[in-house]
């Protein structure tokens, strides 16, 4: 347990997720498959819309957000 958070601390690899797009939106099925594969391979978590450069073009209310 983390004394600062009052819950278990994160441990293990946390990988940057690359967002699969299809047309003007996110391919949710492919993203779910990718996330499951990462977890099955031992990843402790996924960093979504992080420093992979995907977040800046996303805007609230856009078709791809």
PDB file of N, CA, C and O in Angstrom:
ATOM      1  N   UNK A   1       0.843  -1.192   0.000  1.00  0.00           N
ATOM      2  CA  UNK A   1       0.000   0.000   0.000  1.00  0.00           C
ATOM      3  C   UNK A   1       0.879   1.242   0.000  1.00  0.00           C
ATOM      4  O   UNK A   1       1.902   1.290   0.682  1.00  0.00           O
ATOM      5  N   UNK A   2       0.484   2.215  -0.747  1.00  0.00           N
ATOM      6  CA  UNK A   2       1.197   3.480  -0.771  1.00  0.00           C
ATOM      7  C   UNK A   2       0.712   4.356   0.372  1.00  0.00           C
ATOM      8  O   UNK A   2      -0.490   4.595   0.490  1.00  0.00           O
ATOM      9  N   UNK A   3       1.624   4.846   1.224  1.00  0.00           N
ATOM     10  CA  UNK A   3       1.187   5.702   2.325  1.00  0.00           C
ATOM     11  C   UNK A   3       0.634   7.040   1.831  1.00  0.00           C
ATOM     12  O   UNK A   3      -0.147   7.684   2.532  1.00  0.00           O
ATOM     13  N   UNK A   4       1.032   7.455   0.638  1.00  0.00           N
ATOM     14  CA  UNK A   4       0.558   8.743   0.111  1.00  0.00           C
ATOM     15  C   UNK A   4      -0.824   8.640  -0.520  1.00  0.00           C
ATOM     16  O   UNK A   4      -1.628   9.567  -0.419  1.00  0.00           O
ATOM     17  N   UNK A   5      -1.093   7.530  -1.159  1.00  0.00           N
ATOM     18  CA  UNK A   5      -2.356   7.377  -1.880  1.00  0.00           C
ATOM     19  C   UNK A   5      -3.391   6.551  -1.123  1.00  0.00           C
ATOM     20  O   UNK A   5      -4.581   6.613  -1.432  1.00  0.00           O
ATOM     21  N   UNK A   6      -2.945   5.778  -0.135  1.00  0.00           N
ATOM     22  CA  UNK A   6      -3.867   4.934   0.600  1.00  0.00           C
ATOM     23  C   UNK A   6      -4.358   3.748  -0.207  1.00  0.00           C
ATOM     24  O   UNK A   6      -5.392   3.159   0.108  1.00  0.00           O
ATOM     25  N   UNK A   7      -3.623   3.401  -1.239  1.00  0.00           N
ATOM     26  CA  UNK A   7      -3.981   2.235  -2.056  1.00  0.00           C
ATOM     27  C   UNK A   7      -2.700   1.646  -2.638  1.00  0.00           C
ATOM     28  O   UNK A   7      -1.622   2.215  -2.464  1.00  0.00           O
ATOM     29  N   UNK A   8      -2.806   0.545  -3.306  1.00  0.00           N
ATOM     30  CA  UNK A   8      -1.629  -0.115  -3.857  1.00  0.00           C
ATOM     31  C   UNK A   8      -0.930   0.782  -4.872  1.00  0.00           C
ATOM     32  O   UNK A   8      -1.576   1.400  -5.718  1.00  0.00           O
ATOM     33  N   UNK A   9       0.388   0.847  -4.778  1.00  0.00           N
ATOM     34  CA  UNK A   9       1.173   1.628  -5.727  1.00  0.00           C
ATOM     35  C   UNK A   9       1.275   0.874  -7.051  1.00  0.00           C
ATOM     36  O   UNK A   9       1.218  -0.355  -7.076  1.00  0.00           O
ATOM     37  N   UNK A  10       1.423   1.598  -8.127  1.00  0.00           N
ATOM     38  CA  UNK A  10       1.608   0.978  -9.430  1.00  0.00           C
ATOM     39  C   UNK A  10       2.981   0.331  -9.485  1.00  0.00           C
ATOM     40  O   UNK A  10       3.949   0.869  -8.946  1.00  0.00           O
ATOM     41  N   UNK A  11       3.065  -0.787 -10.115  1.00  0.00           N
ATOM     42  CA  UNK A  11       4.329  -1.481 -10.286  1.00  0.00           C
ATOM     43  C   UNK A  11       4.328  -2.160 -11.642  1.00  0.00           C
ATOM     44  O   UNK A  11       3.282  -2.593 -12.124  1.00  0.00           O
ATOM     45  N   UNK A  12       5.475  -2.251 -12.247  1.00  0.00           N
ATOM     46  CA  UNK A  12       5.578  -2.904 -13.541  1.00  0.00           C
ATOM     47  C   UNK A  12       5.463  -1.913 -14.683  1.00  0.00           C
ATOM     48  O   UNK A  12       5.283  -0.716 -14.458  1.00  0.00           O
ATOM     49  N   UNK A  13       5.567  -2.407 -15.905  1.00  0.00           N
ATOM     50  CA  UNK A  13       5.564  -1.516 -17.063  1.00  0.00           C
ATOM     51  C   UNK A  13       4.191  -0.901 -17.342  1.00  0.00           C
ATOM     52  O   UNK A  13       3.155  -1.561 -17.266  1.00  0.00           O
ATOM     53  N   UNK A  14       4.232   0.378 -17.665  1.00  0.00           N
ATOM     54  CA  UNK A  14       3.041   1.098 -18.135  1.00  0.00           C
ATOM     55  C   UNK A  14       3.405   1.616 -19.515  1.00  0.00           C
ATOM     56  O   UNK A  14       4.284   2.468 -19.649  1.00  0.00           O
ATOM     57  N   UNK A  15       2.747   1.117 -20.524  1.00  0.00           N
ATOM     58  CA  UNK A  15       3.130   1.413 -21.900  1.00  0.00           C
ATOM     59  C   UNK A  15       2.236   2.485 -22.512  1.00  0.00           C
ATOM     60  O   UNK A  15       1.082   2.657 -22.119  1.00  0.00           O
ATOM     61  N   UNK A  16       2.800   3.204 -23.487  1.00  0.00           N
ATOM     62  CA  UNK A  16       2.006   4.191 -24.228  1.00  0.00           C
ATOM     63  C   UNK A  16       1.171   3.444 -25.259  1.00  0.00           C
ATOM     64  O   UNK A  16       1.698   2.686 -26.073  1.00  0.00           O
ATOM     65  N   UNK A  17      -0.119   3.665 -25.214  1.00  0.00           N
ATOM     66  CA  UNK A  17      -1.016   3.023 -26.168  1.00  0.00           C
ATOM     67  C   UNK A  17      -1.091   3.861 -27.439  1.00  0.00           C
ATOM     68  O   UNK A  17      -1.290   5.074 -27.380  1.00  0.00           O
ATOM     69  N   UNK A  18      -0.934   3.220 -28.564  1.00  0.00           N
ATOM     70  CA  UNK A  18      -1.125   3.885 -29.851  1.00  0.00           C
ATOM     71  C   UNK A  18      -2.587   3.691 -30.217  1.00  0.00           C
ATOM     72  O   UNK A  18      -3.077   2.562 -30.240  1.00  0.00           O
ATOM     73  N   UNK A  19      -3.280   4.775 -30.500  1.00  0.00           N
ATOM     74  CA  UNK A  19      -4.708   4.720 -30.768  1.00  0.00           C
ATOM     75  C   UNK A  19      -4.966   4.350 -32.226  1.00  0.00           C
ATOM     76  O   UNK A  19      -4.539   5.077 -33.124  1.00  0.00           O
ATOM     77  N   UNK A  20      -5.650   3.243 -32.481  1.00  0.00           N
ATOM     78  CA  UNK A  20      -5.987   2.887 -33.853  1.00  0.00           C
ATOM     79  C   UNK A  20      -7.208   3.696 -34.319  1.00  0.00           C
ATOM     80  O   UNK A  20      -8.234   3.741 -33.641  1.00  0.00           O
ATOM     81  N   UNK A  21      -7.076   4.315 -35.460  1.00  0.00           N
ATOM     82  CA  UNK A  21      -8.179   5.094 -36.028  1.00  0.00           C
ATOM     83  C   UNK A  21      -8.748   4.365 -37.230  1.00  0.00           C
ATOM     84  O   UNK A  21      -8.045   3.636 -37.930  1.00  0.00           O
ATOM     85  N   UNK A  22     -10.025   4.577 -37.452  1.00  0.00           N
ATOM     86  CA  UNK A  22     -10.692   4.057 -38.644  1.00  0.00           C
ATOM     87  C   UNK A  22     -11.578   5.172 -39.153  1.00  0.00           C
ATOM     88  O   UNK A  22     -12.527   5.568 -38.476  1.00  0.00           O
ATOM     89  N   UNK A  23     -11.286   5.681 -40.330  1.00  0.00           N
ATOM     90  CA  UNK A  23     -12.039   6.825 -40.844  1.00  0.00           C
ATOM     91  C   UNK A  23     -11.775   8.037 -39.969  1.00  0.00           C
ATOM     92  O   UNK A  23     -10.621   8.388 -39.722  1.00  0.00           O
ATOM     93  N   UNK A  24     -12.828   8.671 -39.503  1.00  0.00           N
ATOM     94  CA  UNK A  24     -12.701   9.885 -38.694  1.00  0.00           C
ATOM     95  C   UNK A  24     -12.740   9.617 -37.196  1.00  0.00           C
ATOM     96  O   UNK A  24     -12.738  10.559 -36.404  1.00  0.00           O
ATOM     97  N   UNK A  25     -12.774   8.351 -36.796  1.00  0.00           N
ATOM     98  CA  UNK A  25     -12.901   8.069 -35.367  1.00  0.00           C
ATOM     99  C   UNK A  25     -11.963   6.981 -34.882  1.00  0.00           C
ATOM    100  O   UNK A  25     -11.201   6.398 -35.654  1.00  0.00           O
ATOM    101  N   UNK A  26     -12.036   6.726 -33.609  1.00  0.00           N
ATOM    102  CA  UNK A  26     -11.235   5.693 -32.977  1.00  0.00           C
ATOM    103  C   UNK A  26     -11.841   4.326 -33.282  1.00  0.00           C
ATOM    104  O   UNK A  26     -13.054   4.138 -33.187  1.00  0.00           O
ATOM    105  N   UNK A  27     -10.996   3.388 -33.644  1.00  0.00           N
ATOM    106  CA  UNK A  27     -11.430   2.011 -33.871  1.00  0.00           C
ATOM    107  C   UNK A  27     -11.463   1.338 -32.497  1.00  0.00           C
ATOM    108  O   UNK A  27     -10.467   0.770 -32.049  1.00  0.00           O
ATOM    109  N   UNK A  28     -12.617   1.409 -31.841  1.00  0.00           N
ATOM    110  CA  UNK A  28     -12.741   0.939 -30.464  1.00  0.00           C
ATOM    111  C   UNK A  28     -12.489  -0.555 -30.323  1.00  0.00           C
ATOM    112  O   UNK A  28     -11.907  -0.994 -29.331  1.00  0.00           O
ATOM    113  N   UNK A  29     -12.915  -1.327 -31.288  1.00  0.00           N
ATOM    114  CA  UNK A  29     -12.700  -2.780 -31.224  1.00  0.00           C
ATOM    115  C   UNK A  29     -11.203  -3.102 -31.262  1.00  0.00           C
ATOM    116  O   UNK A  29     -10.715  -3.914 -30.476  1.00  0.00           O
ATOM    117  N   UNK A  30     -10.490  -2.463 -32.173  1.00  0.00           N
ATOM    118  CA  UNK A  30      -9.050  -2.699 -32.262  1.00  0.00           C
ATOM    119  C   UNK A  30      -8.329  -2.202 -31.016  1.00  0.00           C
ATOM    120  O   UNK A  30      -7.371  -2.826 -30.562  1.00  0.00           O
ATOM    121  N   UNK A  31      -8.788  -1.073 -30.458  1.00  0.00           N
ATOM    122  CA  UNK A  31      -8.166  -0.560 -29.246  1.00  0.00           C
ATOM    123  C   UNK A  31      -8.373  -1.533 -28.082  1.00  0.00           C
ATOM    124  O   UNK A  31      -7.449  -1.768 -27.303  1.00  0.00           O
ATOM    125  N   UNK A  32      -9.575  -2.097 -27.960  1.00  0.00           N
ATOM    126  CA  UNK A  32      -9.849  -3.071 -26.895  1.00  0.00           C
ATOM    127  C   UNK A  32      -8.961  -4.302 -27.051  1.00  0.00           C
ATOM    128  O   UNK A  32      -8.455  -4.833 -26.063  1.00  0.00           O
ATOM    129  N   UNK A  33      -8.773  -4.756 -28.283  1.00  0.00           N
ATOM    130  CA  UNK A  33      -7.910  -5.905 -28.530  1.00  0.00           C
ATOM    131  C   UNK A  33      -6.460  -5.578 -28.183  1.00  0.00           C
ATOM    132  O   UNK A  33      -5.766  -6.400 -27.584  1.00  0.00           O
ATOM    133  N   UNK A  34      -6.002  -4.394 -28.550  1.00  0.00           N
ATOM    134  CA  UNK A  34      -4.642  -3.966 -28.237  1.00  0.00           C
ATOM    135  C   UNK A  34      -4.439  -3.875 -26.727  1.00  0.00           C
ATOM    136  O   UNK A  34      -3.419  -4.331 -26.211  1.00  0.00           O
ATOM    137  N   UNK A  35      -5.398  -3.291 -26.018  1.00  0.00           N
ATOM    138  CA  UNK A  35      -5.300  -3.156 -24.562  1.00  0.00           C
ATOM    139  C   UNK A  35      -5.255  -4.533 -23.904  1.00  0.00           C
ATOM    140  O   UNK A  35      -4.456  -4.756 -22.994  1.00  0.00           O
ATOM    141  N   UNK A  36      -6.097  -5.451 -24.350  1.00  0.00           N
ATOM    142  CA  UNK A  36      -6.106  -6.802 -23.788  1.00  0.00           C
ATOM    143  C   UNK A  36      -4.779  -7.505 -24.041  1.00  0.00           C
ATOM    144  O   UNK A  36      -4.264  -8.199 -23.165  1.00  0.00           O
ATOM    145  N   UNK A  37      -4.228  -7.327 -25.230  1.00  0.00           N
ATOM    146  CA  UNK A  37      -2.936  -7.938 -25.562  1.00  0.00           C
ATOM    147  C   UNK A  37      -1.846  -7.383 -24.662  1.00  0.00           C
ATOM    148  O   UNK A  37      -1.009  -8.141 -24.173  1.00  0.00           O
ATOM    149  N   UNK A  38      -1.838  -6.062 -24.432  1.00  0.00           N
ATOM    150  CA  UNK A  38      -0.828  -5.457 -23.570  1.00  0.00           C
ATOM    151  C   UNK A  38      -0.919  -5.997 -22.144  1.00  0.00           C
ATOM    152  O   UNK A  38       0.103  -6.323 -21.540  1.00  0.00           O
ATOM    153  N   UNK A  39      -2.127  -6.094 -21.604  1.00  0.00           N
ATOM    154  CA  UNK A  39      -2.313  -6.600 -20.244  1.00  0.00           C
ATOM    155  C   UNK A  39      -1.908  -8.074 -20.165  1.00  0.00           C
ATOM    156  O   UNK A  39      -1.236  -8.484 -19.218  1.00  0.00           O
ATOM    157  N   UNK A  40      -2.313  -8.861 -21.150  1.00  0.00           N
ATOM    158  CA  UNK A  40      -1.946 -10.275 -21.170  1.00  0.00           C
ATOM    159  C   UNK A  40      -0.427 -10.467 -21.258  1.00  0.00           C
ATOM    160  O   UNK A  40       0.106 -11.462 -20.768  1.00  0.00           O
ATOM    161  N   UNK A  41       0.269  -9.503 -21.890  1.00  0.00           N
ATOM    162  CA  UNK A  41       1.718  -9.578 -22.041  1.00  0.00           C
ATOM    163  C   UNK A  41       2.453  -9.088 -20.798  1.00  0.00           C
ATOM    164  O   UNK A  41       3.681  -9.141 -20.748  1.00  0.00           O
ATOM    165  N   UNK A  42       1.714  -8.611 -19.792  1.00  0.00           N
ATOM    166  CA  UNK A  42       2.344  -8.226 -18.534  1.00  0.00           C
ATOM    167  C   UNK A  42       2.366  -6.751 -18.221  1.00  0.00           C
ATOM    168  O   UNK A  42       2.938  -6.353 -17.206  1.00  0.00           O
ATOM    169  N   UNK A  43       1.765  -5.928 -19.052  1.00  0.00           N
ATOM    170  CA  UNK A  43       1.724  -4.496 -18.761  1.00  0.00           C
ATOM    171  C   UNK A  43       0.819  -4.235 -17.562  1.00  0.00           C
ATOM    172  O   UNK A  43      -0.234  -4.856 -17.418  1.00  0.00           O
ATOM    173  N   UNK A  44       1.237  -3.318 -16.711  1.00  0.00           N
ATOM    174  CA  UNK A  44       0.429  -2.958 -15.541  1.00  0.00           C
ATOM    175  C   UNK A  44      -0.588  -1.875 -15.857  1.00  0.00           C
ATOM    176  O   UNK A  44      -1.552  -1.687 -15.115  1.00  0.00           O
ATOM    177  N   UNK A  45      -0.379  -1.170 -16.944  1.00  0.00           N
ATOM    178  CA  UNK A  45      -1.307  -0.107 -17.303  1.00  0.00           C
ATOM    179  C   UNK A  45      -0.997   0.448 -18.677  1.00  0.00           C
ATOM    180  O   UNK A  45       0.016   0.108 -19.288  1.00  0.00           O
ATOM    181  N   UNK A  46      -1.883   1.305 -19.155  1.00  0.00           N
ATOM    182  CA  UNK A  46      -1.724   1.957 -20.454  1.00  0.00           C
ATOM    183  C   UNK A  46      -1.785   3.467 -20.269  1.00  0.00           C
ATOM    184  O   UNK A  46      -2.613   3.975 -19.512  1.00  0.00           O
ATOM    185  N   UNK A  47      -0.914   4.171 -20.957  1.00  0.00           N
ATOM    186  CA  UNK A  47      -0.955   5.633 -20.996  1.00  0.00           C
ATOM    187  C   UNK A  47      -1.708   5.995 -22.278  1.00  0.00           C
ATOM    188  O   UNK A  47      -1.223   5.751 -23.383  1.00  0.00           O
ATOM    189  N   UNK A  48      -2.883   6.573 -22.121  1.00  0.00           N
ATOM    190  CA  UNK A  48      -3.731   6.892 -23.272  1.00  0.00           C
ATOM    191  C   UNK A  48      -3.663   8.393 -23.563  1.00  0.00           C
ATOM    192  O   UNK A  48      -3.730   9.208 -22.643  1.00  0.00           O
ATOM    193  N   UNK A  49      -3.532   8.755 -24.835  1.00  0.00           N
ATOM    194  CA  UNK A  49      -3.447  10.152 -25.280  1.00  0.00           C
ATOM    195  C   UNK A  49      -2.310  10.871 -24.569  1.00  0.00           C
ATOM    196  O   UNK A  49      -2.453  12.018 -24.147  1.00  0.00           O
ATOM    197  N   UNK A  50      -1.200  10.196 -24.443  1.00  0.00           N
ATOM    198  CA  UNK A  50      -0.031  10.764 -23.778  1.00  0.00           C
ATOM    199  C   UNK A  50       0.952  11.344 -24.778  1.00  0.00           C
ATOM    200  O   UNK A  50       0.551  11.939 -25.778  1.00  0.00           O
ATOM    201  N   UNK A  51       2.234  11.173 -24.512  1.00  0.00           N
ATOM    202  CA  UNK A  51       3.265  11.801 -25.335  1.00  0.00           C
ATOM    203  C   UNK A  51       3.467  11.168 -26.704  1.00  0.00           C
ATOM    204  O   UNK A  51       4.440  11.494 -27.384  1.00  0.00           O
ATOM    205  N   UNK A  52       2.589  10.285 -27.124  1.00  0.00           N
ATOM    206  CA  UNK A  52       2.697   9.699 -28.461  1.00  0.00           C
ATOM    207  C   UNK A  52       2.266  10.700 -29.539  1.00  0.00           C
ATOM    208  O   UNK A  52       2.390  10.419 -30.731  1.00  0.00           O
ATOM    209  N   UNK A  53       1.762  11.863 -29.124  1.00  0.00           N
ATOM    210  CA  UNK A  53       1.407  12.909 -30.072  1.00  0.00           C
ATOM    211  C   UNK A  53      -0.010  12.864 -30.580  1.00  0.00           C
ATOM    212  O   UNK A  53      -0.335  13.568 -31.536  1.00  0.00           O
ATOM    213  N   UNK A  54      -0.873  12.057 -29.973  1.00  0.00           N
ATOM    214  CA  UNK A  54      -2.236  11.925 -30.462  1.00  0.00           C
ATOM    215  C   UNK A  54      -3.206  12.907 -29.808  1.00  0.00           C
ATOM    216  O   UNK A  54      -4.229  13.246 -30.403  1.00  0.00           O
ATOM    217  N   UNK A  55      -2.905  13.363 -28.605  1.00  0.00           N
ATOM    218  CA  UNK A  55      -3.853  14.202 -27.873  1.00  0.00           C
ATOM    219  C   UNK A  55      -4.064  15.592 -28.484  1.00  0.00           C
ATOM    220  O   UNK A  55      -5.205  16.053 -28.508  1.00  0.00           O
ATOM    221  N   UNK A  56      -3.040  16.281 -28.974  1.00  0.00           N
ATOM    222  CA  UNK A  56      -3.270  17.652 -29.453  1.00  0.00           C
ATOM    223  C   UNK A  56      -4.368  17.824 -30.502  1.00  0.00           C
ATOM    224  O   UNK A  56      -5.090  18.819 -30.444  1.00  0.00           O
ATOM    225  N   UNK A  57      -4.530  16.902 -31.463  1.00  0.00           N
ATOM    226  CA  UNK A  57      -5.585  17.120 -32.453  1.00  0.00           C
ATOM    227  C   UNK A  57      -6.994  16.820 -31.933  1.00  0.00           C
ATOM    228  O   UNK A  57      -7.976  17.154 -32.596  1.00  0.00           O
ATOM    229  N   UNK A  58      -7.107  16.194 -30.753  1.00  0.00           N
ATOM    230  CA  UNK A  58      -8.417  15.856 -30.219  1.00  0.00           C
ATOM    231  C   UNK A  58      -9.018  17.086 -29.554  1.00  0.00           C
ATOM    232  O   UNK A  58      -8.346  17.778 -28.789  1.00  0.00           O
ATOM    233  N   UNK A  59     -10.258  17.349 -29.843  1.00  0.00           N
ATOM    234  CA  UNK A  59     -10.972  18.460 -29.223  1.00  0.00           C
ATOM    235  C   UNK A  59     -12.299  17.948 -28.679  1.00  0.00           C
ATOM    236  O   UNK A  59     -12.900  17.032 -29.241  1.00  0.00           O
ATOM    237  N   UNK A  60     -12.742  18.539 -27.594  1.00  0.00           N
ATOM    238  CA  UNK A  60     -14.028  18.160 -27.023  1.00  0.00           C
ATOM    239  C   UNK A  60     -15.115  18.344 -28.094  1.00  0.00           C
ATOM    240  O   UNK A  60     -15.200  19.390 -28.737  1.00  0.00           O
ATOM    241  N   UNK A  61     -15.916  17.337 -28.265  1.00  0.00           N
ATOM    242  CA  UNK A  61     -17.010  17.407 -29.224  1.00  0.00           C
ATOM    243  C   UNK A  61     -16.633  16.989 -30.638  1.00  0.00           C
ATOM    244  O   UNK A  61     -17.494  16.927 -31.515  1.00  0.00           O
ATOM    245  N   UNK A  62     -15.341  16.697 -30.870  1.00  0.00           N
ATOM    246  CA  UNK A  62     -14.958  16.289 -32.220  1.00  0.00           C
ATOM    247  C   UNK A  62     -15.355  14.830 -32.440  1.00  0.00           C
ATOM    248  O   UNK A  62     -15.599  14.097 -31.481  1.00  0.00           O
ATOM    249  N   UNK A  63     -15.417  14.423 -33.667  1.00  0.00           N
ATOM    250  CA  UNK A  63     -15.837  13.064 -33.993  1.00  0.00           C
ATOM    251  C   UNK A  63     -14.834  12.038 -33.514  1.00  0.00           C
ATOM    252  O   UNK A  63     -15.199  10.882 -33.300  1.00  0.00           O
ATOM    253  N   UNK A  64     -13.569  12.426 -33.336  1.00  0.00           N
ATOM    254  CA  UNK A  64     -12.542  11.455 -32.960  1.00  0.00           C
ATOM    255  C   UNK A  64     -12.245  11.441 -31.475  1.00  0.00           C
ATOM    256  O   UNK A  64     -11.428  10.631 -31.036  1.00  0.00           O
ATOM    257  N   UNK A  65     -12.865  12.295 -30.682  1.00  0.00           N
ATOM    258  CA  UNK A  65     -12.554  12.317 -29.253  1.00  0.00           C
ATOM    259  C   UNK A  65     -13.511  11.445 -28.478  1.00  0.00           C
ATOM    260  O   UNK A  65     -13.400  11.341 -27.257  1.00  0.00           O
TER     261      UNK A  65
END
